[in-house]
Amino acid sequence: QVQLVESGGGLVQPGGSLRLSCAASGITFRIFSMAWYRQAPGKERELVAQITSSDLIIYVDSVKGRFTISRNNAKATVYLQMDSLKPEDTAVYYCKAGSVYWGRGTQVTVSA
């Protein structure tokens, strides 16, 4: 059974940082592209960052220079380091493995 479990969300002030983690099980993690998506209230879910099995990385323009995606294949975990957070980053953040598997999400709220 495939499981993706996100953690690390919370409430942070503008300009602050958070590090999200997504622990995977039930898949051969090293061969999967991993991605972070987010969905804000009333908006569609959007891709935030993706890292392939060969460590090719893409970011949505709005987070370039502020967010960093990385992976640890030995721990079957993907991370999203989020710095210089803005209120518009507020959303539920989801982990995705390949094109099929989703986590349940973790809430990130950026507010003073």
SULDA-V926499 format. One line per field, one symbol per residue. phi: phi as a letter, one per 20 degrees, with the letter a starting at -180 (. if undefined). psi: psi as a letter, one per 20 degrees, with the letter a starting at -180 (. if undefined). burial: # if it has 16 or more other C-alpha atoms within 10 Angstrom, else .. Layout:
BEGIN
phi->???
psi->???
burial->???
END
This chain:
BEGIN
phi->.ecccebofrdbfgnecbceccedbncegfeefcbddbcegmcffcfdbccefdmfcccfgfdgnddcebbcffdlcdcceddlfcgfefaeddecdmdceceencedcdbe
psi->pppooqrirapqqpiaqqoqqopqqjqnghippqqprqoqpjrqpqpgqqprhkkppqqqhiipihqpqrqohhilpqqoporlqqhiiprppqqppcjhpqaiqppppoq.
burial->..#####.#..#.#..########....##.#########......######....###...#...#####....#####.##.##..#########....##.#######.
END
